Amino acid sequence: MKKVFFLTASIGLLVFLLLSQFGSYEQKGERRIEALGSPSKEVLVGVCWPFSVNRDGMANGLQMALDEINSRNLAGGYTLRLVIRDDAFDANKQKRIAKEFASTPEMSAVIGYYDDGPAIKASTIFESSRLLHLMIGPNSTDMTSHGFQYIVRTILSSDRIASKLAAITTKRHYQKIVVLCEEDAFGEDLARQYRVALDKLNAQVVYQWSYSRHHADFRLLVNELKMIDADVIFFSGIEPYAGDFLRIARKVGLKTPVIGAFSNTPQMQEHAGSAYEGAMYFDFYDACSTTRENSLFVKNYYARYGTVPDTWAAQSYDALYLLAKAVKFTGSRNPLDLSYAIRYSDPWEGANGRYKFDRAGNLEDKPLFLYMIQHGVPVLIQ
């Protein structure tokens, strides 16, 4: 009887705490709408990204877009201001940052995250607190399937990626495929969608394996893979673990080609070492694209920073421009006005191609690019 009592009490306490937290975010949302309804010409934008770990072009792309937008009055008389936070792939930091942004009533939008797991958690907080979430990195298919009004995704979702990747795979005459995935929202969803897409193309998954970030030991796996007759290995996981896998696999003599879902970051290069040579990965941006918008972006970016922009420089640059366009069109700082303005806008050409969204806030279509590391440099091969 005591057990039943304590169990009931525990469940009741949990429900109370959850409802209290949900209610508090709803109240934050009400305060946001009130604050953003007052006269002001400043639009506050939060940014959450693992800057110190990735060391990519995200910050540069944002800063260049911010300077152009504010100096040229491209937000219709409004000035954009960024509140930048580095989550460093730390779960506690990611949670604190999401709560900080939700608790800032003057904030209209958030740009981020890189990783799907924290993005999923943050999206529920932002939805409850009525804060626009511009997702430039997360791909999880389910994130836009809940009827959320405050989400816009400026990158392809996992199901669209998987369909394109399966077509690329089979066009390269890879028919027997190993699928390895990280046990998280990004890795598992992409691997699942990829298997579904391969089935439609009559390709065969000959081996499957998953790993946890908390115990990513690939030693047994790479030796088992030496016994598997496969044309290619698809690694559905992010940088440090993908780099570790490549290094360990090549060390034991595993020569099967690898296509990864990782990005070409310094962290990936450091973890993979010389084993990075010959690895393939898909990406969402081609810096060599000859469109007018990209040519100008690359020219200005190189003049300013002395390097060619990467995917995240282009993604962040375009995301801030999309937001500025919505602010100018609506004349509003209200997150819901901005969300609808972006979702229902006509197609727009940015540095990273064409942006057109469906009613759920998903990017409708974009090309997928396959790169191979040759002599230490990523080369577009398909």
C-alpha positions as CSV (number, residue, x, y, z in Angstrom):
1,M,0.0,0.0,0.0
2,K,2.9,2.3,0.9
3,K,4.5,1.6,-2.5
4,V,1.2,2.5,-4.3
5,F,1.0,5.7,-2.3
6,F,4.6,6.8,-2.9
7,L,4.3,5.9,-6.6
8,T,1.1,8.0,-7.0
9,A,2.7,10.8,-5.1
10,S,5.8,10.7,-7.3
11,I,3.8,10.7,-10.5
12,G,1.7,13.6,-9.2
13,L,4.8,15.6,-8.3
14,L,6.3,14.9,-11.8
15,V,3.1,16.0,-13.6
16,F,2.9,19.1,-11.4
17,L,6.5,20.0,-12.2
18,L,6.0,19.5,-15.9
19,L,2.8,21.5,-16.0
20,S,4.5,24.2,-13.9
21,Q,7.4,24.4,-16.4
22,F,5.1,24.4,-19.4
23,G,3.0,27.1,-17.8
24,S,6.0,29.2,-17.1
25,Y,7.1,29.1,-20.7
26,E,3.6,30.0,-21.8
27,Q,3.8,33.0,-19.5
28,K,7.2,33.9,-21.0
29,G,5.6,33.8,-24.4
30,E,2.9,36.2,-23.2
31,R,5.5,38.6,-21.9
32,R,7.4,38.3,-25.2
33,I,4.3,39.4,-27.3
34,E,3.7,42.3,-24.9
35,A,7.4,43.4,-25.0
36,L,7.7,43.1,-28.8
37,G,4.5,45.1,-29.2
38,S,6.1,48.1,-27.7
39,P,7.8,50.7,-30.0
40,S,11.4,49.7,-30.8
41,K,13.5,49.6,-33.9
42,E,15.8,46.8,-32.7
43,V,15.3,43.1,-33.5
44,L,17.1,40.9,-31.0
45,V,18.3,37.5,-32.4
46,G,19.8,34.7,-30.3
47,V,22.5,32.4,-31.7
48,C,23.5,29.0,-30.3
49,W,26.3,27.0,-31.9
50,P,29.4,25.0,-30.9
51,F,31.8,27.7,-32.1
52,S,34.8,26.6,-30.0
53,V,34.5,23.0,-31.1
54,N,33.5,23.2,-34.8
55,R,35.7,26.2,-35.6
56,D,33.8,26.7,-38.8
57,G,32.5,29.7,-40.7
58,M,29.3,30.2,-38.8
59,A,30.4,33.3,-36.9
60,N,31.9,34.9,-39.9
61,G,28.9,34.4,-42.1
62,L,26.6,35.9,-39.4
63,Q,28.8,38.9,-38.8
64,M,29.1,39.7,-42.5
65,A,25.3,39.4,-43.0
66,L,24.7,41.6,-39.9
67,D,27.0,44.3,-41.1
68,E,25.5,44.3,-44.6
69,I,21.9,44.3,-43.4
70,N,22.3,47.1,-40.8
71,S,24.6,49.3,-42.9
72,R,22.2,49.1,-46.0
73,N,19.0,49.3,-44.0
74,L,17.8,46.0,-45.4
75,A,15.5,45.2,-42.5
76,G,13.2,48.1,-43.3
77,G,14.4,50.6,-40.7
78,Y,15.0,48.0,-38.0
79,T,18.5,47.2,-36.7
80,L,19.4,43.6,-36.0
81,R,21.4,42.7,-32.9
82,L,22.9,39.3,-32.1
83,V,23.2,37.6,-28.8
84,I,25.8,34.9,-29.5
85,R,26.3,31.8,-27.2
86,D,28.8,28.9,-27.6
87,D,27.3,25.6,-26.4
88,A,30.5,23.7,-27.0
89,F,28.5,20.5,-27.4
90,D,27.8,20.6,-23.7
91,A,24.2,19.4,-22.8
92,N,24.0,21.6,-19.7
93,K,25.1,24.7,-21.6
94,Q,22.6,23.9,-24.4
95,K,19.8,23.7,-21.9
96,R,20.8,26.9,-20.1
97,I,21.1,28.8,-23.4
98,A,17.6,27.7,-24.5
99,K,16.2,28.8,-21.2
100,E,18.1,32.1,-21.4
101,F,16.7,32.9,-24.8
102,A,13.1,31.8,-23.8
103,S,13.4,34.1,-20.8
104,T,14.5,37.2,-22.9
105,P,11.1,38.8,-23.7
106,E,12.7,41.3,-26.2
107,M,14.1,38.4,-28.4
108,S,12.3,37.7,-31.6
109,A,14.2,34.7,-33.1
110,V,17.0,32.2,-32.5
111,I,19.4,30.8,-35.1
112,G,20.9,27.4,-34.4
113,Y,21.5,24.6,-33.4
114,Y,24.1,22.3,-35.0
115,D,23.1,19.0,-33.3
116,D,19.6,17.5,-33.6
117,G,19.2,16.3,-29.9
118,P,19.5,19.7,-28.2
119,A,17.6,21.4,-31.1
120,I,14.6,19.1,-30.5
121,K,14.6,19.9,-26.8
122,A,15.0,23.6,-27.5
123,S,12.2,23.7,-30.1
124,T,9.6,22.7,-27.5
125,I,10.8,25.5,-25.2
126,F,10.8,28.0,-28.0
127,E,7.4,27.0,-29.2
128,S,5.9,27.4,-25.7
129,S,7.6,30.7,-25.2
130,R,6.6,32.0,-28.7
131,L,10.1,32.4,-30.0
132,L,10.9,31.9,-33.7
133,H,13.5,29.0,-34.2
134,L,15.5,29.3,-37.4
135,M,17.1,25.9,-37.7
136,I,20.1,26.0,-40.0
137,G,21.7,22.6,-39.0
138,P,19.2,20.1,-37.5
139,N,17.8,17.5,-39.9
140,S,15.5,15.3,-37.8
141,T,12.3,14.6,-39.8
142,D,10.0,14.6,-36.8
143,M,10.9,18.1,-35.7
144,T,8.4,19.7,-38.1
145,S,5.7,17.1,-37.8
146,H,4.0,18.4,-34.6
147,G,2.2,21.4,-36.0
148,F,4.7,23.9,-34.4
149,Q,4.2,27.5,-35.6
150,Y,7.5,28.9,-34.6
151,I,9.9,26.6,-36.5
152,V,11.5,27.3,-39.9
153,R,14.2,24.9,-41.2
154,T,16.6,26.3,-43.7
155,I,18.4,23.0,-44.4
156,L,17.1,19.7,-45.8
157,S,15.3,17.3,-43.5
158,S,16.6,13.7,-43.1
159,D,14.0,12.1,-45.3
160,R,15.0,14.4,-48.2
161,I,18.7,13.9,-47.6
162,A,18.3,10.1,-47.5
163,S,16.4,10.0,-50.8
164,K,19.0,12.1,-52.5
165,L,21.9,10.2,-50.9
166,A,20.4,6.8,-51.8
167,A,20.2,7.9,-55.5
168,I,23.8,9.1,-55.3
169,T,24.9,5.8,-53.8
170,T,23.3,3.6,-56.4
171,K,24.5,5.8,-59.3
172,R,28.0,5.1,-58.1
173,H,27.1,1.4,-58.5
174,Y,27.2,0.7,-54.7
175,Q,24.7,-2.1,-54.2
176,K,25.9,-3.8,-51.0
177,I,25.9,-1.2,-48.2
178,V,26.9,-1.2,-44.5
179,V,25.0,1.3,-42.4
180,L,26.6,2.5,-39.1
181,C,24.8,5.1,-37.0
182,E,25.1,7.1,-33.9
183,E,22.3,6.4,-31.3
184,D,20.9,9.9,-31.3
185,A,18.1,11.9,-33.0
186,F,20.3,12.8,-36.1
187,G,22.1,9.5,-36.6
188,E,19.2,7.1,-36.1
189,D,16.7,9.1,-38.1
190,L,19.0,9.6,-41.1
191,A,20.1,5.9,-41.1
192,R,16.4,4.8,-40.9
193,Q,15.4,7.1,-43.8
194,Y,18.4,6.0,-45.8
195,R,17.5,2.3,-45.5
196,V,13.9,3.1,-46.6
197,A,15.2,5.0,-49.6
198,L,17.7,2.2,-50.5
199,D,14.9,-0.4,-50.4
200,K,13.0,1.5,-53.1
201,L,16.1,1.3,-55.3
202,N,16.7,-2.4,-54.7
203,A,20.0,-1.8,-52.9
204,Q,20.9,-4.2,-50.1
205,V,21.9,-3.3,-46.6
206,V,24.3,-6.1,-45.7
207,Y,25.3,-5.1,-42.2
208,Q,24.0,-2.6,-39.6
209,W,25.5,-1.4,-36.3
210,S,25.0,1.5,-33.9
211,Y,27.1,3.1,-31.2
212,S,26.6,5.5,-28.3
213,R,28.6,8.7,-27.9
214,H,29.2,7.5,-24.3
215,H,30.8,4.3,-25.5
216,A,32.1,4.7,-29.1
217,D,34.5,1.7,-29.3
218,F,35.0,0.7,-32.9
219,R,37.8,-1.9,-32.5
220,L,35.6,-5.0,-32.7
221,L,33.4,-3.4,-35.4
222,V,36.2,-2.7,-37.9
223,N,37.6,-6.2,-37.6
224,E,34.1,-7.7,-38.2
225,L,33.7,-5.4,-41.3
226,K,36.8,-6.9,-42.8
227,M,34.8,-10.1,-43.2
228,I,31.7,-8.3,-44.8
229,D,31.4,-8.2,-48.6
230,A,30.3,-4.6,-49.0
231,D,30.7,-1.9,-51.7
232,V,30.5,1.1,-49.3
233,I,30.1,2.0,-45.6
234,F,27.6,4.8,-44.7
235,F,28.5,6.4,-41.4
236,S,25.5,8.3,-40.0
237,G,27.2,10.3,-37.2
238,I,29.0,13.5,-36.5
239,E,32.7,14.5,-36.6
240,P,34.8,13.2,-33.7
241,Y,33.3,9.7,-33.8
242,A,33.4,9.5,-37.6
243,G,37.1,10.6,-37.5
244,D,37.9,8.0,-34.9
245,F,36.1,5.3,-36.9
246,L,38.1,6.1,-40.1
247,R,41.4,6.2,-38.2
248,I,40.8,2.8,-36.5
249,A,39.3,1.2,-39.7
250,R,42.3,2.1,-41.9
251,K,44.7,1.1,-39.2
252,V,43.4,-2.5,-39.3
253,G,43.5,-2.5,-43.1
254,L,39.8,-2.0,-43.9
255,K,39.7,-0.6,-47.4
256,T,35.9,-0.3,-48.0
257,P,34.9,3.2,-49.2
258,V,33.2,5.4,-46.6
259,I,30.5,8.0,-47.1
260,G,29.8,10.0,-44.0
261,A,27.2,12.5,-42.6
262,F,30.0,14.5,-41.0
263,S,31.2,17.9,-41.9
264,N,34.8,18.9,-43.0
265,T,35.7,20.6,-39.7
266,P,39.2,20.9,-38.0
267,Q,37.9,18.4,-35.4
268,M,37.1,15.8,-38.1
269,Q,40.6,16.3,-39.7
270,E,42.3,16.0,-36.3
271,H,40.5,12.8,-35.3
272,A,40.8,11.0,-38.7
273,G,44.4,12.0,-39.4
274,S,45.9,10.5,-42.5
275,A,42.9,8.1,-42.7
276,Y,40.8,11.1,-43.9
277,E,42.3,10.8,-47.4
278,G,39.8,9.2,-49.7
279,A,36.8,9.6,-47.4
280,M,33.6,10.9,-48.9
281,Y,30.9,13.0,-47.3
282,F,27.8,14.8,-48.4
283,D,27.3,18.5,-48.0
284,F,24.7,21.2,-48.6
285,Y,26.8,23.9,-50.2
286,D,29.1,24.3,-53.2
287,A,31.4,27.3,-52.9
288,C,32.1,27.1,-56.6
289,S,28.5,27.7,-57.6
290,T,28.4,30.3,-60.3
291,T,25.1,31.9,-59.4
292,R,25.2,35.7,-59.1
293,E,24.3,35.5,-55.4
294,N,27.0,33.0,-54.4
295,S,29.7,34.6,-56.6
296,L,29.2,37.9,-54.8
297,F,29.1,36.2,-51.4
298,V,32.3,34.2,-52.0
299,K,34.1,37.3,-53.3
300,N,33.1,39.5,-50.4
301,Y,33.7,36.7,-47.8
302,Y,37.2,36.1,-49.2
303,A,38.1,39.8,-49.3
304,R,37.0,40.1,-45.7
305,Y,38.3,36.9,-44.1
306,G,40.9,35.6,-46.6
307,T,39.3,32.1,-46.8
308,V,36.6,30.5,-48.9
309,P,33.3,30.2,-47.1
310,D,32.1,26.8,-45.9
311,T,28.5,25.4,-45.5
312,W,27.9,27.0,-42.2
313,A,29.1,30.5,-43.3
314,A,26.6,30.3,-46.2
315,Q,23.8,28.9,-44.0
316,S,24.2,31.5,-41.3
317,Y,24.5,34.3,-43.8
318,D,21.4,33.3,-45.6
319,A,19.4,32.7,-42.4
320,L,20.0,36.2,-41.2
321,Y,19.0,37.6,-44.6
322,L,15.8,35.6,-44.6
323,L,14.9,37.0,-41.1
324,A,15.7,40.6,-42.3
325,K,13.5,40.2,-45.3
326,A,10.7,39.0,-43.1
327,V,11.1,42.0,-40.7
328,K,11.1,44.4,-43.6
329,F,8.0,42.8,-45.2
330,T,5.9,42.6,-42.0
331,G,7.2,45.7,-40.2
332,S,7.0,43.6,-37.1
333,R,9.2,42.0,-34.4
334,N,6.5,39.5,-33.5
335,P,7.9,36.0,-34.0
336,L,4.7,34.5,-35.4
337,D,4.5,37.3,-38.0
338,L,8.1,36.6,-39.0
339,S,7.5,32.8,-39.1
340,Y,4.6,33.1,-41.4
341,A,6.3,35.7,-43.6
342,I,9.2,33.3,-44.2
343,R,7.0,30.1,-44.7
344,Y,4.7,31.7,-47.2
345,S,7.2,33.9,-49.0
346,D,8.0,33.6,-52.7
347,P,11.2,31.6,-53.5
348,W,14.3,33.6,-52.7
349,E,17.8,33.1,-54.0
350,G,20.6,33.3,-51.4
351,A,24.3,32.5,-51.4
352,N,23.4,28.8,-50.8
353,G,20.7,28.6,-53.5
354,R,17.0,28.7,-53.6
355,Y,14.8,28.9,-50.5
356,K,11.2,27.9,-50.6
357,F,9.3,26.5,-47.6
358,D,6.2,24.4,-47.1
359,R,3.5,25.1,-44.6
360,A,5.3,23.2,-41.8
361,G,8.4,25.3,-42.1
362,N,10.5,22.8,-44.0
363,L,12.8,23.7,-46.8
364,E,11.2,22.1,-49.9
365,D,14.3,21.2,-51.9
366,K,18.0,21.8,-52.4
367,P,20.8,19.9,-54.1
368,L,23.0,17.5,-52.2
369,F,26.8,17.5,-53.0
370,L,29.2,14.6,-52.6
371,Y,32.8,15.4,-51.8
372,M,35.9,13.3,-51.5
373,I,39.1,14.2,-49.6
374,Q,41.9,14.2,-52.2
375,H,45.4,15.3,-51.1
376,G,43.8,16.7,-47.9
377,V,41.3,18.9,-49.8
378,P,37.6,18.2,-50.3
379,V,36.8,17.8,-54.0
380,L,33.3,17.8,-55.4
381,I,32.8,14.4,-57.2
382,Q,29.0,14.3,-57.7
